[in-house]
Every structure is written in structure tokens, then in C-alpha cells.
């Protein structure tokens, strides 16, 4: 007793165009044969009321969409970089801040737009397999070092870009507005899309918005005499990041919502960027995101394809994160629960991959099949994954304090690179959009801010193990780029134990099986292949080996800290 449900762009597709013929589901696309717009079909077959996987098919002009037909944001492979720490392409704009108590690690180090342009032109991103770059904020920042309110009251500069002092000027140390536009244009010519990190929660107190419109902002002084600084959850919509970073009071300032949403749209129109990574999303009320997305849909999307993409950053529960992801607000947020689960499982000796399977299933349940949630191994706010994998740090340690101690953390063990490769394979093959933090492609290590923001290294600046790591991780990125099932396909877990997890991704063009082993010993697998997968061999895309299928069973061995990706033939 099989029932098939088909949704076309979230509306039921007429049953007269759906047919079940033996073991095939036939969907007549004649009603949309002349529609040039991309249409999304979601297909679910249920047997005796037990649903199978959600199969998603995108169409144009009545035919399934191929890779050559158009880019979907599901295809994005995002590279996150911090401008000041990436590459110095123009030493003439170098101007570190002179302050006796400012550590060099927290000062400007010379990265700029010119450096990013040079690396785009050199083919670095294309060779890596990247098609989207998330760039840290470009707004002009303060020329002073500022002392943090929390102990030990260190001084920092605004090298990271998150302390804006202008709504429309770029930071001179990064380059001019003309150079930023050139960066975007150069990226587009090389098949790369640009996501700009947009700071909507706060401005630096030197910003004209704060100086001229104090009623747009709250205060960090609470009635009980305490300070509302970094009280992230207790005062989610009003807390300040520091005494010199004024948070907008959007709830009581509709003028501020209008000004800042207009400013975001201005950046798109002025520079041609393709979307935003939104900083501190949960600290900004829903009203702001609805207003911004409404303007993007009416003023920007009708004139471009694909639509503007917006991914938010919110630390919190699934329910909180999901509340910002809908048609009226954002397309995506970072899937932090899955990130924290994966990190814990791979860095703790008793971590079980069966727990990661649960986290992936939970994300599918909450955000939907073929969701656009961002998956990552690292970020500029976290301890570098390599230092955790090697055991140089644990999550119970203070990563910021370790960042200022010598000697610097370095990678010493070959097994650490192998562990990261398994994580990379996971990142590039699970549902969602992968986000690669700069340096992770070769295994850069470090503590927390600012040690997780070391200057990027290239070519002969890499050690031999780092060069080999770059080669292996690049291959994984290229496989995701090549096989659409890894970007647009369904997801089916086939096995999840303590140290081994196996799952399948498939679509109308191919079906793959991915196997991960986090054990420090090799694992021999006897995998039962579902009957409906008509297959004779598993062909490895990693080492070119072929595994014969006998009685719907494949037997293969995964090396210690190993992985494999098979295509079914």
C-alpha cells in the first residue's frame, strides 16, 4: 500500500499528474513545461503509512535542473576569511595602531582587499573548489585601541571589522570602496559569490548614528546598578558587547530599523554583493529581519538570480535558531548544535558517532530535508579544531588566555591531520551548506581569539604535512562540487556505532555512500545495502578501489582515522 505525496513549491501537485508504475514514480511535468523559473518539487513515498526519504528535485522549463542549468544556494561551498588576516596585497595602506598596551596579536596585520583580489586572480579559491566567499565586515573602524570591560581588561583594535564607525565608508587599511567593488567584480568573473558580514546589532560609539541619534540606542546601565554587558541570554535583545559598543534599541526605535535595513540594501546595490552573513542575529528582534528581507525581496531579488542569501549567527536552542529561519526572515543560520556535537565527539575519547547521527537527524527534522543550515568545523569565535584534536587544548580551558601565552600552539602529530580529514569528509558530505574557515584547508591550529585568527599562509609557507593536508582536503571539496547528490541529494543513515558511521546521499543523477571511522584502529565493515539500491559494486572516489556487492552486502576496511566515499555502480 504505497501513497505518494508531491509538493510543488510547498503546494500539493495535482494527483492526476502522478503515477506509480511498478517500482517507479512518474511525475508529469507538462503543466510547468514552459516555466523558466526554478521550481522545487518535494516527493515522499509512504508504504503502509511509513514515509521514506524526502526526494527534492528542482526543475526549469519542465525538466530536472542539472548543474549546468543554474546555481542554487544548496550548491554553495563557503570560505570564511578575515580581511586583515588573509593576505597583504598593498603595504601602502598598512597602519597598525600605536599603543603601549596593545598586543601585536590584537592589532592590524596588513590584510586587505588588494590581497584577496590577488588570491582570486591566482586561482586559489577555484583550485580549492570554493564558489562563495564570506568576507568579514568592511566598514571603517576606530583608529584607537580600546580596553575591554571584562577582566583582565586587555586592549584591542578593530582589525576584525566588528566595531563600525561609518555606515558607508570602507576601512582605509583594507582599501577603498572602489577596490571593494573591484573585489566583488573579480570574484564574479571567477565564478565566486560574495557574502558580506553585516553588523546590525551595534555600532562603535564613534559612529555618527550613535552621536546623532542617541534615542536609537539603549544603555548598559541597569536599574540595580549592574552592567548589562555580555549577558547574552538574560537580556538577549538589549545587552551590550562592551561599554564602547552601543546596541540598537530596535524595539523602541522604528527609525533605527528603517535606517539600518536601508543601509544593508544600499551595500547590495552599491557593491553587487550576493548576500550577508549576519552577526549576532539573536540579539536583533524579528521586526528588523522581517523589514530587511521584505526590502531584499522587493528591491533586489526581482532583478537578479539567484536571490540574495542571508545566513545568521545565533547561539542557542534549536527553537531559537529556527525562529529566525523562514520565508519572512533568513534562509539559514549556523547549525551550532550539530557543530558542537561533532566537535565533542571527535575531540573526546568517549564520543560516539551514533550521537552525531542523532544530531543530523534532529537538524533534518527541525529545518527540513535539503535545508540550507550552515555546517562548520571552526570559526573566528571558537578554539581552532586542530588544537582540540591534538589535545593541546580542551573545551574546559580558557582559549582567550591561552592565545596570549607563549609558546604558540603547533601541530606535532600526523594523526591530528588524519582526524581533521575525517571531519572534513563529514563536513563536505552531510546535508546543509559547508563553511570552511580560512586555514582549515591545511590544518591551521590555534587557541581562541586572537590566536584563532593567525595570518594566513600559502605555498612554501606551509609545512610538508600541511601541503599534503591541503591536497587531501581540496579533493574532498572538489568531490562535493562535482557530485550534485552531496549538495542537493537526500540523506539516509545506513549505520551509526561508536566509531563508525555510514550514510547515503542520492538524487536523480547519482547515489553515493559515505563511511567515516574515528577509531585509532582500522575497522572492517560488512554493510547491508538496501534492496532498492540496484548496485553491483561500490567504486571508491578516494582511492579508486571497487568493492563487489554479494547478496546485498559490501565488505570493506576503513583505516584508522579514515573515510571513504563510494559511488554506486
C-alpha positions as CSV (number, residue, x, y, z in Angstrom):
1,X,0.0,0.0,0.0
2,X,2.1,2.9,-1.3
3,X,1.0,6.5,-1.3
4,X,3.0,9.3,-3.0
5,X,2.8,12.9,-2.0
6,X,4.3,15.6,-4.2
7,X,4.7,19.2,-3.3
8,X,5.4,21.9,-5.9
9,X,6.9,25.0,-4.1
10,X,5.1,24.0,-0.9
11,X,1.7,23.4,-2.6
12,X,0.2,20.0,-3.4
13,X,0.8,18.9,-7.0
14,X,-2.4,17.6,-8.8
15,X,-2.7,13.8,-8.3
16,X,-3.7,13.3,-12.0
17,X,-0.1,14.1,-12.9
18,X,1.4,11.5,-10.5
19,X,1.6,7.8,-11.5
20,X,3.0,4.7,-9.8
21,X,4.2,2.1,-12.3
22,X,5.7,-1.0,-10.6
23,X,8.7,0.4,-8.7
24,X,8.8,3.7,-10.5
25,X,7.1,7.0,-9.6
26,X,6.3,9.0,-12.7
27,X,5.5,12.7,-12.4
28,X,4.2,14.5,-15.5
29,X,5.8,18.0,-15.7
30,X,3.7,19.1,-18.6
31,X,1.8,21.7,-16.6
32,X,5.1,23.6,-16.0
33,X,6.8,22.8,-19.3
34,X,7.1,26.5,-20.3
35,X,8.0,27.9,-16.9
36,X,11.6,29.4,-17.0
37,X,11.7,29.9,-13.2
38,X,13.3,27.3,-11.0
39,X,10.6,25.2,-9.4
40,X,11.1,23.0,-6.3
41,X,9.4,19.5,-6.1
42,X,9.4,17.5,-2.9
43,X,8.4,13.9,-3.2
44,X,7.7,11.4,-0.4
45,X,6.5,7.8,-0.9
46,X,4.9,6.2,2.1
47,X,4.4,2.4,2.4
48,X,1.7,1.4,5.0
49,X,1.9,4.9,6.4
50,X,5.7,4.7,6.9
51,X,7.3,7.6,5.0
52,X,10.6,7.2,3.1
53,X,13.1,9.9,2.3
54,X,12.2,13.3,1.1
55,X,13.4,13.5,-2.6
56,X,13.9,17.1,-3.7
57,X,14.0,17.8,-7.4
58,X,14.5,21.3,-8.9
59,X,13.1,21.9,-12.4
60,X,13.2,24.5,-15.1
61,X,11.1,24.5,-18.3
62,X,9.6,21.2,-17.3
63,X,12.9,19.3,-16.9
64,X,15.1,18.4,-13.9
65,X,17.8,21.1,-13.2
66,X,21.3,20.0,-13.9
67,X,24.5,21.6,-12.5
68,X,24.9,23.5,-15.7
69,X,21.4,24.9,-15.6
70,X,21.8,27.2,-12.7
71,X,23.3,27.8,-9.2
72,X,21.3,27.1,-6.1
73,X,22.4,28.2,-2.7
74,X,22.4,24.5,-1.8
75,X,25.4,24.4,-4.1
76,X,27.3,26.9,-2.0
77,X,30.7,25.9,-0.6
78,X,31.6,28.9,1.6
79,X,35.0,30.1,2.6
80,X,35.2,32.3,5.6
81,X,38.0,34.8,5.8
82,X,39.1,37.7,7.9
83,X,40.3,40.5,5.7
84,X,43.1,41.7,8.0
85,X,44.5,38.2,8.4
86,X,44.3,36.8,4.9
87,X,46.9,38.5,2.6
88,X,48.7,41.8,2.4
89,X,48.4,42.9,-1.2
90,X,49.2,46.6,-0.7
91,X,51.6,47.5,2.1
92,X,51.0,51.2,1.4
93,X,47.8,51.1,3.5
94,X,49.4,49.3,6.5
95,X,48.8,51.4,9.6
96,X,48.9,49.4,12.8
97,X,47.7,51.2,15.9
98,X,50.5,52.6,18.2
99,X,49.5,51.8,21.8
100,X,51.9,50.6,24.6
101,X,49.4,48.1,25.9
102,X,48.1,46.7,22.6
103,X,49.5,43.2,21.9
104,X,50.5,42.6,18.3
105,X,48.1,39.7,18.0
106,X,45.2,42.1,18.6
107,X,46.5,44.8,16.2
108,X,46.2,45.2,12.4
109,X,48.5,42.9,10.5
110,X,48.1,44.2,6.9
111,X,45.5,42.0,5.1
112,X,43.4,44.0,2.6
113,X,41.1,43.9,-0.4
114,X,44.1,44.0,-2.8
115,X,45.4,40.8,-1.2
116,X,42.1,39.0,-1.6
117,X,41.9,40.2,-5.3
118,X,45.4,38.8,-5.9
119,X,44.4,35.4,-4.5
120,X,41.2,35.3,-6.5
121,X,43.2,36.1,-9.7
122,X,45.8,33.5,-8.8
123,X,43.1,30.8,-8.8
124,X,43.5,29.9,-5.1
125,X,39.7,29.6,-4.5
126,X,38.9,27.9,-7.8
127,X,41.6,25.3,-7.3
128,X,40.4,24.7,-3.8
129,X,36.8,24.2,-5.1
130,X,35.3,27.2,-3.3
131,X,32.4,29.0,-5.0
132,X,31.4,31.5,-2.3
133,X,33.5,33.8,0.0
134,X,32.2,35.2,3.3
135,X,34.2,38.3,4.0
136,X,34.5,39.9,7.4
137,X,33.0,43.4,7.9
138,X,34.4,46.1,5.6
139,X,33.1,49.2,7.4
140,X,35.5,51.9,8.6
141,X,36.5,51.2,12.2
142,X,38.1,53.2,15.0
143,X,41.7,54.4,14.9
144,X,42.1,53.8,18.6
145,X,42.8,50.8,20.8
146,X,40.0,50.2,23.3
147,X,40.1,48.5,26.6
148,X,37.7,45.6,27.1
149,X,35.3,45.9,30.1
150,X,35.7,42.2,31.3
151,X,38.8,41.3,33.1
152,X,41.7,41.2,32.5
153,X,40.8,44.4,30.6
154,X,43.0,43.9,27.6
155,X,43.3,46.4,24.8
156,X,42.2,45.5,21.3
157,X,42.0,47.2,17.9
158,X,39.1,47.0,15.5
159,X,41.1,44.9,13.0
160,X,38.3,42.3,12.8
161,X,35.8,44.8,11.5
162,X,33.1,44.4,14.1
163,X,33.4,47.9,15.5
164,X,32.0,50.1,12.7
165,X,32.3,53.9,12.9
166,X,30.7,54.6,9.4
167,X,27.7,53.3,7.6
168,X,29.1,53.7,4.1
169,X,32.9,54.0,4.2
170,X,35.3,51.2,4.0
171,X,38.2,50.7,6.4
172,X,41.2,52.6,4.8
173,X,43.6,49.8,6.0
174,X,41.5,47.4,3.9
175,X,41.2,49.6,0.9
176,X,38.8,52.0,-0.9
177,X,35.2,51.5,-1.8
178,X,36.4,51.3,-5.5
179,X,38.8,48.4,-4.5
180,X,36.0,46.6,-2.7
181,X,33.8,46.9,-5.8
182,X,36.7,45.6,-7.8
183,X,37.0,42.6,-5.4
184,X,33.3,41.7,-5.9
185,X,33.6,42.1,-9.7
186,X,36.8,40.0,-9.8
187,X,35.1,37.3,-7.7
188,X,32.1,37.2,-10.0
189,X,34.4,36.8,-13.1
190,X,35.9,33.8,-11.4
191,X,32.6,32.2,-10.6
192,X,32.7,33.2,-6.9
193,X,29.9,34.8,-4.9
194,X,30.5,37.2,-2.1
195,X,28.7,37.3,1.3
196,X,29.4,40.4,3.3
197,X,29.4,40.2,7.1
198,X,26.9,42.8,8.2
199,X,26.8,44.1,11.7
200,X,23.3,45.2,12.6
201,X,23.3,44.7,16.4
202,X,25.6,47.5,17.4
203,X,28.0,50.3,16.4
204,X,31.1,51.8,17.9
205,X,30.3,54.9,20.0
206,X,32.4,56.9,17.5
207,X,29.7,56.1,14.8
208,X,27.6,59.1,13.6
209,X,24.4,57.1,14.2
210,X,25.2,56.9,17.9
211,X,26.4,60.5,18.2
212,X,23.4,62.0,16.3
213,X,20.6,59.6,17.3
214,X,21.1,58.5,20.9
215,X,17.4,57.6,21.2
216,X,18.1,54.8,18.8
217,X,20.2,53.0,21.4
218,X,19.7,51.6,24.8
219,X,22.1,51.8,27.8
220,X,24.3,49.2,29.5
221,X,23.4,50.5,33.0
222,X,20.7,48.5,34.7
223,X,18.3,49.8,37.4
224,X,20.1,47.6,40.0
225,X,23.4,49.3,39.3
226,X,24.9,46.4,37.4
227,X,26.1,46.5,33.8
228,X,24.2,44.8,31.0
229,X,27.3,43.7,29.2
230,X,27.6,40.3,27.5
231,X,24.6,39.0,29.3
232,X,23.7,37.1,26.2
233,X,20.6,35.3,27.2
234,X,19.3,37.2,30.3
235,X,19.0,40.4,28.3
236,X,19.2,38.9,24.7
237,X,17.8,42.0,22.8
238,X,19.4,44.8,24.9
239,X,22.8,43.6,26.1
240,X,25.9,45.4,25.0
241,X,29.1,43.7,23.8
242,X,31.2,46.3,25.6
243,X,31.0,49.8,27.1
244,X,32.1,51.3,23.8
245,X,29.8,49.2,21.5
246,X,26.3,50.7,21.6
247,X,23.5,48.2,20.9
248,X,20.5,49.4,19.0
249,X,17.1,49.6,20.8
250,X,15.2,48.4,17.8
251,X,12.1,47.6,19.8
252,X,11.6,51.2,20.7
253,X,13.2,52.8,17.6
254,X,11.4,52.1,14.3
255,X,13.6,54.8,12.8
256,X,16.7,52.7,13.6
257,X,15.2,49.7,11.8
258,X,14.5,51.8,8.8
259,X,18.0,53.3,8.7
260,X,19.9,50.0,9.2
261,X,17.8,47.9,6.8
262,X,18.1,50.7,4.2
263,X,21.9,50.6,4.8
264,X,22.1,46.8,4.2
265,X,20.2,47.2,0.9
266,X,22.5,50.1,0.0
267,X,25.5,47.8,0.3
268,X,23.9,45.3,-2.0
269,X,23.0,47.9,-4.6
270,X,26.3,49.8,-4.4
271,X,28.7,46.9,-4.4
272,X,26.9,44.0,-6.1
273,X,27.4,41.5,-3.2
274,X,25.3,38.4,-3.2
275,X,24.1,38.3,0.3
276,X,25.0,38.6,4.0
277,X,26.4,36.7,7.0
278,X,24.5,38.4,9.8
279,X,26.4,39.0,13.0
280,X,24.7,38.4,16.4
281,X,21.4,37.6,14.8
282,X,19.6,36.5,18.0
283,X,20.3,39.9,19.6
284,X,18.3,41.7,16.9
285,X,14.5,41.5,17.1
286,X,12.3,39.7,14.5
287,X,10.9,43.1,13.3
288,X,14.3,44.0,11.9
289,X,14.8,40.8,9.9
290,X,11.3,41.0,8.5
291,X,11.8,44.5,7.3
292,X,15.2,43.7,5.8
293,X,14.0,40.6,4.0
294,X,10.9,42.3,2.7
295,X,13.1,45.0,1.1
296,X,15.5,42.4,-0.3
297,X,12.6,40.5,-1.9
298,X,11.0,43.6,-3.4
299,X,14.1,45.8,-4.3
300,X,16.8,43.2,-5.1
301,X,15.5,39.7,-5.9
302,X,13.3,40.6,-8.9
303,X,16.5,41.9,-10.7
304,X,18.9,39.0,-10.0
305,X,19.3,35.3,-9.8
306,X,19.9,33.6,-7.5
307,X,18.1,35.5,-4.8
308,X,20.0,37.3,-2.0
309,X,21.2,34.8,0.5
310,X,21.2,35.5,4.3
311,X,22.8,33.3,6.9
312,X,22.5,34.3,10.6
313,X,24.6,33.6,13.7
314,X,22.8,32.6,16.8
315,X,24.0,30.6,19.7
316,X,21.0,28.9,21.4
317,X,18.4,26.2,21.2
318,X,17.1,24.7,18.0
319,X,13.8,26.6,18.7
320,X,15.5,29.9,19.0
321,X,17.7,29.4,15.9
322,X,14.7,28.1,13.9
323,X,12.6,31.1,14.8
324,X,14.7,33.3,12.5
325,X,14.7,30.8,9.6
326,X,11.6,31.2,7.5
327,X,10.3,32.8,4.3
328,X,9.8,36.2,6.0
329,X,13.3,36.4,7.5
330,X,16.5,34.4,6.9
331,X,17.3,31.4,4.6
332,X,19.8,30.0,7.0
333,X,21.6,30.1,10.3
334,X,24.6,28.2,11.6
335,X,23.7,24.7,12.8
336,X,25.6,25.2,16.1
337,X,24.1,22.2,17.9
338,X,25.4,19.9,15.2
339,X,28.7,21.7,15.2
340,X,29.1,21.4,19.0
341,X,28.1,17.7,18.8
342,X,30.6,16.9,16.1
343,X,33.4,18.7,17.8
344,X,32.7,17.0,21.1
345,X,32.5,13.5,19.5
346,X,35.8,13.9,17.6
347,X,37.8,15.5,20.5
348,X,36.6,13.4,23.4
349,X,37.8,9.7,23.6
350,X,34.3,8.5,24.6
351,X,32.5,10.4,21.9
352,X,30.1,8.2,19.8
353,X,29.2,8.7,16.2
354,X,25.7,7.5,17.0
355,X,25.2,10.8,18.8
356,X,26.2,12.7,15.6
357,X,23.7,10.6,13.7
358,X,21.0,11.8,16.2
359,X,22.2,15.5,15.7
360,X,22.0,15.2,11.9
361,X,18.5,13.6,12.2
362,X,17.4,16.4,14.5
363,X,18.5,19.1,12.1
364,X,16.6,17.3,9.3
365,X,13.5,17.2,11.5
366,X,13.6,20.8,12.6
367,X,15.0,22.6,9.4
368,X,13.7,20.2,6.8
369,X,15.2,17.9,4.2
370,X,17.7,19.7,2.0
371,X,17.9,22.6,4.4
372,X,20.4,25.4,4.0
373,X,21.8,25.5,7.5
374,X,25.5,26.3,7.8
375,X,27.8,23.5,8.9
376,X,31.4,24.3,10.0
377,X,34.4,22.9,11.9
378,X,35.7,26.2,13.1
379,X,35.0,29.9,13.3
380,X,36.7,33.2,14.3
381,X,34.9,32.9,17.7
382,X,36.0,29.3,18.6
383,X,39.1,27.4,19.5
384,X,40.7,26.0,16.4
385,X,39.7,22.4,15.9
386,X,43.3,21.2,15.3
387,X,44.3,22.3,18.8
388,X,41.4,20.3,20.3
389,X,42.1,17.2,18.1
390,X,45.7,17.2,19.1
391,X,44.9,17.7,22.8
392,X,46.8,21.0,23.0
393,X,43.6,22.4,24.5
394,X,40.4,21.2,26.0
395,X,37.0,22.9,26.0
396,X,37.3,23.5,29.7
397,X,40.3,25.7,29.3
398,X,40.2,29.5,28.7
399,X,41.1,29.8,25.0
400,X,41.5,33.6,25.1
401,X,44.0,33.4,27.9
402,X,45.9,30.7,26.1
403,X,46.0,32.9,23.0
404,X,48.3,35.4,24.8
405,X,50.7,32.8,26.2
406,X,53.9,31.5,24.6
407,X,54.9,29.2,23.1
408,X,52.3,29.2,20.4
409,X,50.3,26.0,19.8
410,X,51.6,24.0,16.9
411,X,50.6,20.7,15.3
412,X,53.1,17.9,16.1
413,X,51.2,14.6,15.4
414,X,50.4,13.2,12.0
415,X,47.2,11.6,13.4
416,X,45.8,15.1,14.1
417,X,45.8,15.7,10.3
418,X,44.1,12.4,9.8
419,X,41.4,13.2,12.3
420,X,40.7,16.5,10.6
421,X,40.4,14.7,7.3
422,X,37.6,12.6,8.7
423,X,35.9,15.7,9.9
424,X,36.3,17.4,6.5
425,X,34.7,14.4,4.9
426,X,31.8,14.7,7.2
427,X,31.5,18.4,6.6
428,X,31.5,18.1,2.8
429,X,29.0,15.2,2.6
430,X,26.2,15.9,5.1
431,X,23.0,18.0,4.4
432,X,23.5,21.7,4.8
433,X,25.9,24.3,3.4
434,X,29.6,23.7,4.3
435,X,31.6,26.7,5.7
436,X,35.4,26.4,5.7
437,X,37.2,28.8,8.0
438,X,40.4,30.1,6.4
439,X,43.4,27.9,7.2
440,X,41.3,24.8,8.0
441,X,42.1,23.5,4.5
442,X,45.7,22.8,5.6
443,X,45.1,22.3,9.3
444,X,45.9,25.7,10.9
445,X,45.8,25.5,14.6
446,X,45.4,28.0,17.5
447,X,43.6,28.8,20.7
448,X,40.8,31.3,20.8
449,X,40.6,35.0,19.8
450,X,43.0,36.3,18.6
451,X,45.1,33.2,18.2
452,X,42.4,31.6,16.0
453,X,42.9,34.5,13.6
454,X,46.5,34.0,12.7
455,X,47.9,35.4,9.5
456,X,47.0,33.1,6.6
457,X,49.9,31.2,4.9
458,X,50.3,30.0,1.3
459,X,52.6,27.9,-0.9
460,X,56.1,27.4,0.6
461,X,55.0,28.9,3.9
462,X,53.2,25.6,4.5
463,X,55.0,22.6,6.0
464,X,55.1,19.3,4.1
465,X,52.3,17.8,6.2
466,X,50.2,21.0,5.7
467,X,50.7,20.7,1.9
468,X,49.6,17.1,1.9
469,X,46.6,18.1,4.1
470,X,45.6,20.9,1.6
471,X,45.8,18.3,-1.2
472,X,43.5,15.8,0.5
473,X,41.0,18.3,1.8
474,X,40.9,20.1,-1.6
475,X,40.0,16.7,-3.1
476,X,37.0,16.4,-0.7
477,X,35.8,19.9,-1.6
478,X,36.1,19.2,-5.3
479,X,34.1,16.0,-4.9
480,X,31.2,17.9,-3.3
481,X,31.5,20.4,-6.2
482,X,31.4,17.5,-8.8
483,X,28.6,15.3,-7.4
484,X,25.3,17.1,-7.0
485,X,24.0,14.3,-4.7
486,X,26.3,15.7,-2.0
487,X,24.7,19.2,-2.4
488,X,21.1,18.6,-3.4
489,X,20.5,14.9,-2.6
490,X,18.5,13.1,0.0
491,X,20.1,11.7,3.2
492,X,19.8,8.2,4.6
493,X,21.8,6.8,7.5
494,X,22.8,3.2,7.0
495,X,24.8,2.6,10.2
496,X,25.9,4.5,13.2
497,X,28.0,3.0,16.0
498,X,30.6,4.3,18.5
499,X,33.4,4.8,15.9
500,X,31.9,4.2,12.5
501,X,29.1,6.0,10.7
502,X,27.8,5.2,7.2
503,X,25.2,7.2,5.2
504,X,23.9,7.7,1.7
505,X,23.3,10.8,-0.4
506,X,21.4,10.4,-3.7
507,X,19.4,12.2,-6.4
508,X,18.3,11.6,-9.9
509,X,21.8,11.6,-11.2
510,X,23.9,9.5,-8.8
511,X,23.9,7.8,-5.4
512,X,26.8,7.8,-3.0
513,X,27.7,6.1,0.2
514,X,30.0,7.8,2.8
515,X,31.8,5.9,5.5
516,X,33.6,7.5,8.5
517,X,35.9,5.9,11.1
518,X,37.0,7.9,14.1
519,X,38.8,5.0,15.7
520,X,42.5,4.8,16.2
521,X,42.3,1.3,14.7
522,X,41.1,0.1,11.3
523,X,37.5,-1.1,11.1
524,X,36.2,-3.9,8.8
525,X,32.7,-3.3,7.7
526,X,30.0,-5.7,6.5
527,X,27.4,-3.3,5.1
528,X,24.0,-4.4,4.1
529,X,22.8,-2.5,1.1
530,X,19.1,-1.8,0.9
531,X,17.3,-3.9,-1.7
532,X,16.1,-0.9,-3.6
533,X,19.6,0.2,-4.3
534,X,20.2,-1.7,-7.5
535,X,24.0,-1.9,-7.4
536,X,26.8,-4.3,-8.3
537,X,29.8,-2.5,-7.0
538,X,30.9,0.3,-4.7
539,X,33.5,2.4,-6.5
540,X,35.7,4.5,-4.2
541,X,36.1,8.1,-5.2
542,X,39.1,8.4,-2.7
543,X,41.4,5.5,-3.7
544,X,39.8,4.1,-6.9
545,X,39.1,0.7,-5.4
546,X,36.0,-1.3,-6.3
547,X,34.0,-3.3,-3.7
548,X,31.8,-6.1,-5.2
549,X,28.3,-6.5,-3.8
550,X,27.4,-10.1,-2.8
551,X,24.0,-10.9,-1.5
552,X,23.4,-7.1,-1.0
553,X,26.4,-7.0,1.3
554,X,29.6,-4.9,0.8
555,X,32.7,-5.8,2.8
556,X,35.5,-3.2,3.1
557,X,38.0,-1.9,5.6
558,X,38.4,1.7,6.8
559,X,41.9,2.7,8.0
560,X,42.3,4.2,11.4
561,X,41.0,7.8,11.4
562,X,39.8,7.0,7.9
563,X,37.0,7.7,5.5
564,X,35.7,6.7,2.0
565,X,33.2,7.9,-0.5
566,X,31.7,5.3,-2.8
567,X,29.6,5.8,-5.9
568,X,27.1,3.0,-6.7
569,X,27.5,1.2,-10.0
